[in-house]
Amino acid sequence: MKHPSGYTIEDVIETGKQRRAQFDFDKFQPDFMGLVFLNADRGWPITSGVRPAHQVTSDILTSGEQMFFENDILMPGESARADIKLLAPEYYPQSLSVGKEINMNSGGRVIGKVTILELYNEILLGGS
């Protein structure tokens, strides 16, 4: 199966493996751990290192890099735990809490949800 961009699922999997092999885990300081669910109708997997937008509040959408624990790839309809680092969390303090569910977007479309399992960055702690 080919994506409209010309890539196959195998290409995406291989890229994810390469990205993970080159990733510097010592420098990656995640803001939280989440359970990432990719909508079944997405039609295309995502890999570790993906940077979708996260709807942290009703009016704030920010990019966040996801690194999965169990696998390098998340297929549509599946869930996986991931460490997630958000872009500029100081601009939306106290916006997250354990158990909160936030949308994950690609372009203007919701492609999944993230449930906050554990917060590492105290700046974000406090939202409902």
Summary of the structure (lengths in Angstrom):
residues: 128
radius of gyration: 14.3
end to end distance: 40.5
largest distance: 43.3
contacts: 372
relative contact order: 0.24
helix: 16%
strand: 42%
